Amino acid sequence: MAARLAARAGSVKSSFRTRMLELATGLDDIIALGRGDPDFETPPAIVAAGADALIGGYTHYSPPPGLPELREAIAFQLKLNNNVNYQAKQIIVTNGAQEALLIGILALVDPGDEVVLQAPRFNAFDYMVKVAGGRVVDVPTLEEDDYALRADAIRSVLTERSKLLVIANPNNPTGGLTPHAELERIAKLAEEHDLPVISDEIYEKLIFGGAEHVSLAALDGMDDRTVTVNGFSKAYAMTGWRVGFLAAPEWLMEPAVEIKHTLSICTSPALQRGALAALESGDAAVATMLAEYERRLELVLRRLDDMDISYGRPGGGMYVYANISSTGLDAETFCLELLRREQVMVFPGTMFADPANRHIRITLLSPYDSMEEALARMERFVERARGS
Ligand SMILES: Cc1ncc(COP(=O)(O)O)c(C=O)c1O
């Protein structure tokens, strides 16, 4: 019956992630630096708000675009923190940023359209574009440029079939943070080519070294062509809550709400109340988690330097993208063997639309002492691989 699969499903291969997870089930004492899921618990006040909401009767559908009080709070925060002018009626609360991205792509991409995406990237984008019938066009970002996205690189791949630009800033897996001046150039380019842009800002609150994060929609002329996507998963350690949102120009709202309704009717209202508590929390817990991620980041970079492994310095996010080609192994072999021999799980760049097979993504999402242990194991593994 496999011949009965739809073409879009038939060409999907069981991912390398599945292979890694299968291998991991037979092993003990694994230090997991693979998945992008914080090791912190969701702050208690947020958990309490979600639990209270369930007890208090938030047990039915909400309006498809979300609870009015949460949409208001999101619009308010976007104005306050990001200097962008979306009204509450331009917000759709979604099941994670993931659903927001899919809604944006389904609303904007026709079969045959080209969707311009930075590489390496979060590879769910590829499947979303495929579901919409579009074609991904890569814009390379480079280690020696700390993986910033460059307007000139985008310009060189644009064609008359380009329909949508999608950027993640900061990016996963590289931590690449696109500087303000470059975003201005990208905005100008989008205007020249009359392109809508989806700006995925899920790592916006996790910026290292106090660097500046700029929302694309805050730039001149961009609010009517930008869909801003964000969510609660990463900054508030709420991955399992599945709450995110998109903020869209008014012309996109009606179809986008219809797609949201079709995909999932609404986002669980009790969990939306938890997200509201997160916005009202003043972000002290986020600052504490970020400080710890930065401490771990310095540890990882220092230990990679010790191992003579190069990387682009991440500007934000929760990852380090390291170039392990000097070990003589390709990235997939490196990850499988590191897991098998030293019980440390990291993911290869090939899982992030990077066919070069030379990089690994290390998350900053284990306690400091277990990260120290993981890096000691990795050093031992690298020395063995190099035969020294
Ligand atoms: C760039 C990017 N966008 C979106 C998501 C999905 O986030 P959520 O958990 O809010 O669906 C991820 C998750 O890793 C991501 O890295």
The ligand as an ORCA input file, in Angstrom:
! r2SCAN-3c Opt
* xyz 0 1
  C      13.984     28.766     14.569
  C      12.894     28.025     15.253
  N      11.622     28.371     15.024
  C      10.603     27.716     15.603
  C      10.811     26.664     16.474
  C       9.635     25.966     17.087
  O       9.333     26.540     18.333
  P       8.006     26.163     19.144
  O       8.414     25.233     20.234
  O       7.534     27.492     19.691
  O       7.033     25.584     18.202
  C      12.118     26.258     16.741
  C      12.374     25.110     17.647
  O      13.465     24.631     17.802
  C      13.187     26.970     16.132
  O      14.469     26.644     16.363
*
